[in-house]
């Protein structure tokens, strides 16, 4: 029992951070931010190769 509790406590910060990150990505996609990010990524790539 102590071994399991120690394992959970050592992994808790990473698990919380991962869950928070997943939640924030879902929230951003729900708001339509995925299209904005994709448009900016395309623009940056075009500028890097000299087309944009």
C-alpha positions in Angstrom: 0.0 0.0 0.0 2.8 2.4 0.9 4.6 1.6 -2.3 1.5 2.5 -4.4 0.9 5.7 -2.5 4.5 6.8 -2.9 4.3 6.0 -6.7 1.1 8.0 -7.1 2.5 11.0 -5.1 5.7 11.0 -7.2 3.7 11.0 -10.4 0.9 13.4 -9.4 2.5 16.7 -10.6 3.3 15.3 -14.0 -0.2 13.8 -14.3 -1.8 17.0 -13.3 0.2 19.0 -15.8 -0.6 16.5 -18.6 -4.3 16.7 -17.8 -4.3 20.4 -17.7 -2.5 20.5 -21.0 -5.0 18.2 -22.6 -7.9 20.3 -21.2 -6.3 23.5 -22.6 -5.9 21.9 -26.0 -9.5 20.8 -26.1 -10.7 24.2 -25.0 -8.6 25.9 -27.7 -9.9 23.6 -30.4 -13.5 24.2 -29.1 -12.9 28.0 -29.5 -11.6 27.5 -33.1 -8.0 28.3 -32.4 -6.8 25.3 -34.4 -7.5 27.2 -37.6 -5.6 30.3 -36.4 -2.6 28.2 -35.4 -2.6 26.3 -38.8 -2.8 29.6 -40.7 0.1 31.1 -38.8 2.2 27.9 -39.3 1.6 28.0 -43.0 2.5 31.7 -43.2 5.8 31.0 -41.2 6.7 28.1 -43.5 6.1 30.1 -46.6 8.3 33.0 -45.3 11.1 30.5 -44.4 11.3 29.1 -48.0 10.9 32.6 -49.5 7.5 32.4 -51.1 5.4 34.5 -48.7 
